[in-house]
């Protein structure tokens, strides 16, 4: 049997040294159409023996940090055969093209009997978890035939830094809201001098720096940040974290967080209900309830009379400050308007203003009132009132109709 025939019986031994690398079965194939070798014949002969193994320089690779994978190639044959190592590649797939190459080197070294090659390659992986890489060694025998060895290697990458997560409270577009950023120490040892800073180009972060003296092992700490501005859709946040490990090492990391700000499904809203109107001379007194029909509280509720050709605000209590109204609750109000004409039907414009989720909302409700006709008597100044009917979801006194529109203003 010639040396060429013996060489086609290549035995490749691949082992993994270091945590995070798991060896797999060897796959050694010639790159051209060399004839298959009978296995029993190879066992009885003394072929050229090449061993290949890998070694990791870190205990366990960290995400985003370089680590070194060393490939050891040795010609352990006792004869005079030699091999020429062309290239050593680390790939993401076993038989992909050059686009999946993570690291590549061309040692171009000839190995005689007893010669060794240590090929160190630096690489990094940007995602945590288990990764399957493939070490591909190409070499050429002295007779000119080319061979390759492809061996999968499993590497586990972990993130040594505290885990970050963010949750956003529901809000209205353009209003202030709260982002809750949590830090979880994923290791058993505590970390200290923890400082977190949050920034963004899309929104403004108030008091954007937080500190904690110590974060115990496996513990979680949550920090709340108030943001304002374009508070809708997805927001890009940059979180800068600095801390000191248990052994005194100062570490820092920057993460991008992308919370999605959801709109309140049923924010606080004020409707006027149970309205009645009474007339005393040229003065109209309007009473009723300001009802919060939403699921959040409303603040600074004000009901006031506006002017038009038929009515003007009364000299007293033309504006009524209701204040805060909790969700699904109501509060009474009373305002006055003065008749400015002898019209039989007048419209009283009522302005409703309140704040919901830091946004001021304004609505004008038009109340149509039929002025009662009374014969001139000494008691003509006595009170007269008419019942109201509900029109457009609002109860009114007399023959009324409500016409309103909302306007939005920046929050106080």
BELLIN-V967363 format. One record per residue. RES is the residue in one letter. SS is DSSP state (alpha for helix, beta for strand, coil for the rest). OMEGA is omega in radians with two decimals (999 if undefined). BURIAL is # if it has 16 or more other C-alpha atoms within 10 Angstrom, else .. Layout:
BEGIN
res=(RES & RES)
ss=(SS & SS)
omega=(OMEGA & OMEGA)
burial=(BURIAL & BURIAL)
END
This chain:
BEGIN
res=(X & X & X & X & X & X & X & X & X & X & X & X & X & X & X & X & X & X & X & X & X & X & X & X & X & X & X & X & X & X & X & X & X & X & X & X & X & X & X & X & X & X & X & X & X & X & X & X & X & X & X & X & X & X & X & X & X & X & X & X & X & X & X & X & X & X & X & X & X & X & X & X & X & X & X & X & X & X & X & X & X & X & X & X & X & X & X & X & X & X & X & X & X & X & X & X & X & X & X & X & X & X & X & X & X & X & X & X & X & X & X & X & X & X & X & X & X & X & X & X & X & X & X & X & X & X & X & X & X & X & X & X & X & X & X & X & X & X & X & X & X & X & X & X & X & X & X & X & X & X & X & X & X & X & X & X & X & X & X & X & X & X & X & X & X & X & X & X & X & X & X & X & X & X & X & X & X & X & X & X & X & X & X & X & X & X & X & X & X & X & X & X & X & X & X & X & X & X & X & X & X & X & X & X & X & X & X & X & X & X & X & X & X & X & X & X & X & X & X & X & X & X & X & X & X & X & X & X & X & X & X & X & X & X & X & X & X & X & X & X & X & X & X & X & X & X & X & X & X & X & X & X & X & X & X & X & X & X & X & X & X & X & X & X & X & X & X & X & X & X & X & X & X & X & X & X & X & X & X & X & X & X & X & X & X & X & X & X & X & X & X & X & X & X & X & X & X & X & X & X & X & X & X & X & X & X & X & X & X & X & X & X & X & X & X & X & X & X & X & X & X & X & X & X & X & X & X & X & X & X & X & X & X & X & X & X & X & X & X & X & X & X & X & X & X & X & X & X & X & X & X & X & X & X & X & X & X & X & X & X & X & X & X & X & X & X & X & X & X & X & X & X & X & X & X & X & X & X & X & X & X & X & X & X & X & X & X & X & X & X & X & X & X & X & X & X & X & X & X & X & X & X & X & X & X & X & X & X & X & X & X & X)
ss=(coil & coil & alpha & alpha & alpha & alpha & alpha & coil & coil & coil & coil & coil & coil & coil & coil & beta & beta & coil & coil & coil & beta & beta & coil & coil & coil & coil & beta & beta & beta & beta & coil & coil & coil & coil & coil & coil & coil & coil & alpha & alpha & alpha & alpha & alpha & alpha & coil & coil & coil & coil & coil & beta & beta & beta & beta & beta & beta & beta & coil & coil & coil & coil & coil & beta & coil & coil & coil & coil & beta & beta & beta & beta & beta & beta & beta & beta & beta & coil & coil & coil & coil & coil & coil & coil & beta & beta & beta & beta & beta & beta & beta & beta & beta & coil & coil & coil & coil & coil & coil & alpha & alpha & alpha & beta & beta & beta & beta & beta & coil & coil & coil & beta & beta & beta & coil & coil & coil & coil & beta & beta & beta & beta & beta & beta & beta & beta & coil & coil & coil & coil & coil & beta & beta & beta & beta & beta & beta & beta & beta & beta & beta & beta & beta & beta & coil & coil & coil & coil & beta & beta & beta & beta & beta & beta & beta & beta & beta & beta & beta & beta & beta & coil & coil & coil & coil & beta & beta & beta & beta & beta & beta & coil & coil & beta & coil & coil & coil & coil & coil & beta & beta & beta & beta & beta & beta & beta & beta & coil & coil & coil & coil & coil & coil & beta & beta & beta & beta & beta & beta & beta & beta & beta & coil & coil & coil & beta & beta & beta & beta & coil & coil & beta & beta & beta & beta & beta & beta & beta & coil & coil & coil & coil & beta & beta & beta & beta & beta & beta & beta & beta & beta & beta & coil & coil & coil & beta & beta & coil & coil & beta & beta & beta & beta & beta & beta & beta & beta & coil & coil & coil & coil & coil & beta & beta & beta & beta & beta & beta & beta & beta & coil & coil & beta & beta & coil & beta & coil & coil & coil & coil & coil & coil & beta & beta & beta & beta & beta & beta & beta & beta & beta & beta & beta & coil & coil & beta & beta & beta & beta & beta & beta & beta & beta & beta & beta & coil & coil & coil & coil & coil & beta & beta & beta & beta & beta & beta & beta & beta & coil & coil & coil & coil & coil & beta & beta & beta & coil & coil & coil & coil & coil & beta & beta & beta & beta & beta & beta & beta & coil & coil & coil & coil & beta & beta & beta & beta & beta & beta & beta & beta & beta & beta & coil & coil & coil & coil & coil & beta & beta & beta & beta & beta & beta & beta & beta & beta & beta & beta & beta & coil & coil & beta & beta & beta & beta & beta & beta & beta & beta & beta & beta & beta & beta & coil & coil & coil & coil & coil & coil & coil & coil & coil & coil & coil & coil & coil & beta & beta & beta & coil & beta & coil & beta & beta & coil & coil & beta & beta & coil & coil & beta & coil & coil & coil & coil & coil & coil & coil & beta & beta & beta & beta & coil & coil & coil)
omega=(-3.11 & 3.12 & 3.11 & 3.12 & 3.13 & -3.10 & 3.12 & 3.08 & -3.05 & 3.06 & -3.11 & 3.10 & -3.11 & 3.12 & -3.13 & 3.11 & 3.12 & 3.13 & 3.10 & 3.12 & -3.14 & -3.13 & 3.10 & 3.12 & -3.08 & 3.07 & -3.12 & -3.10 & 3.04 & -3.13 & 3.08 & -3.02 & 3.09 & -3.08 & 3.10 & -3.09 & 3.11 & -3.05 & 3.14 & 3.13 & 3.14 & -3.11 & -3.11 & -3.14 & 3.10 & -3.04 & 2.98 & -3.07 & 3.12 & 3.08 & 3.12 & 3.05 & -3.14 & -3.12 & -3.12 & -3.06 & 3.10 & 3.05 & 3.05 & -3.11 & 3.09 & -3.09 & 3.10 & -3.13 & 3.13 & 2.98 & -3.04 & 3.05 & -3.10 & 3.08 & 3.14 & 3.08 & -3.10 & 3.02 & -3.08 & 3.12 & 3.11 & -3.09 & -3.08 & -3.14 & 3.12 & 3.07 & -3.13 & -3.11 & -3.11 & -3.03 & 3.03 & -3.11 & 2.97 & -3.03 & 3.07 & 3.11 & -3.06 & -3.05 & -3.12 & 3.12 & -3.06 & -3.10 & -3.08 & -3.13 & 3.11 & 3.12 & -3.08 & 3.09 & 3.12 & -3.10 & 3.12 & -3.10 & 3.10 & -3.13 & 3.02 & -3.12 & -3.14 & -3.14 & -3.13 & 3.06 & 3.02 & -3.08 & -3.11 & 3.14 & -3.13 & 3.12 & 3.08 & 3.12 & -3.00 & 3.12 & 3.12 & 3.09 & -3.10 & 3.13 & 3.04 & 3.07 & -3.08 & 3.09 & -3.10 & -3.14 & 3.07 & 3.10 & -3.09 & 3.09 & -3.10 & 3.13 & 3.08 & 3.13 & -3.12 & -3.14 & 3.06 & 3.03 & 3.10 & -3.07 & 3.08 & 3.10 & 3.11 & -3.14 & 3.09 & -3.12 & 3.13 & 3.11 & -3.09 & -3.07 & 3.05 & 3.12 & 3.13 & 3.05 & -3.11 & 3.04 & -3.11 & 3.06 & 3.14 & -3.05 & 2.98 & -3.13 & 3.12 & -3.14 & 3.10 & 3.08 & -3.07 & 3.02 & 3.14 & -3.12 & -3.12 & 3.05 & 3.10 & 3.09 & -3.04 & 3.14 & -3.08 & -3.11 & 3.12 & 2.98 & -3.05 & -3.13 & -3.09 & 3.11 & -3.13 & 3.09 & -3.10 & 3.12 & -3.12 & 3.04 & -3.04 & -3.13 & 3.09 & -3.12 & -3.13 & -3.14 & -2.92 & -3.12 & 3.11 & -3.14 & 3.01 & -3.06 & -3.09 & 3.04 & -3.05 & 3.13 & -3.14 & -3.14 & 3.14 & 3.08 & -3.12 & 3.14 & -3.13 & 3.13 & 3.08 & -3.14 & 3.11 & -3.11 & -3.13 & -3.06 & 3.07 & 3.14 & -3.11 & -3.12 & 3.08 & 3.12 & 3.03 & -3.11 & 3.10 & -3.09 & 3.03 & -3.14 & 3.11 & -3.12 & -3.11 & -3.14 & 3.05 & 3.14 & 3.08 & -3.10 & 3.09 & 3.12 & 3.08 & -3.14 & 3.03 & 3.13 & -3.06 & 3.09 & 3.07 & -3.12 & -3.12 & -3.11 & 3.07 & -3.09 & -3.12 & -3.09 & 3.11 & 3.14 & -3.06 & 2.98 & 3.07 & -3.09 & 3.08 & -3.06 & 3.01 & -3.12 & 3.04 & -3.07 & 3.05 & -3.05 & 3.11 & -3.11 & 3.04 & 3.07 & -3.11 & 3.09 & 3.13 & -3.13 & 2.97 & -3.01 & 3.07 & -3.09 & -3.14 & -3.08 & 3.07 & -3.13 & 3.02 & -3.06 & 3.01 & 3.13 & 3.14 & 3.03 & -3.08 & 3.12 & 3.08 & -3.08 & 2.93 & -3.06 & -3.06 & -3.10 & 3.04 & 3.10 & 3.11 & -3.12 & 3.10 & 3.12 & 3.01 & 3.11 & -3.09 & 3.11 & -3.13 & -3.13 & -3.08 & 3.07 & 3.11 & 3.13 & 3.12 & 3.12 & 3.14 & 3.09 & -3.07 & 3.07 & 3.10 & 3.12 & -3.14 & 3.06 & 3.12 & 3.06 & -3.11 & 3.12 & 3.11 & -3.13 & 3.12 & 3.11 & -3.13 & 3.07 & 3.13 & 3.12 & 3.12 & 3.13 & 3.12 & -3.11 & 3.09 & 3.12 & 3.05 & 3.13 & 3.08 & 3.09 & 3.11 & -3.14 & -3.08 & 3.12 & 3.06 & -3.13 & -3.14 & -3.13 & 3.13 & -3.03 & 3.06 & -3.11 & -3.10 & 3.10 & -3.14 & 3.10 & -3.14 & 3.08 & 3.11 & -3.11 & -3.09 & -3.14 & -3.13 & -3.10 & 3.00 & 3.14 & 3.14 & 3.07 & 3.13 & 3.02 & -3.11 & 3.12 & 3.13 & 3.08 & -3.13 & -3.14 & -3.09 & 3.09 & 3.11 & 3.09 & -2.99 & 3.00 & 3.13 & 3.06 & -3.07 & 3.05 & -3.11 & 3.00 & -3.11 & 3.09 & 3.10 & -3.12 & 3.11 & 999)
burial=(. & . & # & # & # & # & # & # & # & # & # & # & # & # & # & # & . & . & . & # & # & . & # & . & . & # & . & # & # & # & . & . & . & . & . & . & . & . & . & . & . & # & . & . & . & . & # & # & # & # & # & # & # & # & # & # & . & . & . & # & # & # & # & . & . & . & # & # & # & # & # & # & # & # & # & # & # & . & . & . & # & # & # & # & # & # & # & # & # & # & # & # & # & # & . & . & . & . & . & . & # & # & # & # & . & . & . & . & . & # & # & # & # & . & # & # & # & . & # & # & # & . & . & # & # & . & . & . & . & . & # & . & # & # & # & # & # & # & # & # & # & . & . & . & # & # & # & # & # & # & # & # & # & # & # & # & # & # & # & . & # & # & . & # & . & # & # & # & . & # & # & # & # & # & # & # & # & # & # & . & # & # & # & # & # & # & . & . & . & # & # & # & . & # & # & # & # & # & # & # & . & # & # & # & # & . & . & # & # & . & . & . & . & . & # & # & # & . & . & . & . & . & # & # & # & . & # & # & . & # & # & # & . & . & # & . & # & # & # & # & # & # & # & # & . & . & . & . & . & . & . & . & . & . & . & . & # & # & # & # & # & # & . & . & . & . & # & # & # & # & # & # & # & # & # & # & # & # & # & . & . & . & # & # & # & # & # & # & # & # & # & # & # & # & # & # & # & # & # & . & # & # & # & # & # & # & # & . & . & # & # & # & # & # & . & . & # & # & # & # & # & # & . & # & # & # & # & . & # & # & # & . & # & # & # & # & # & # & # & # & . & . & . & . & . & # & # & # & # & # & # & # & # & # & # & # & # & # & # & # & # & # & # & # & # & # & # & # & # & . & # & . & . & . & . & . & . & . & . & . & . & . & . & . & # & # & . & # & # & # & . & . & . & # & # & # & # & # & # & # & # & # & . & # & . & . & . & . & . & . & . & .)
END
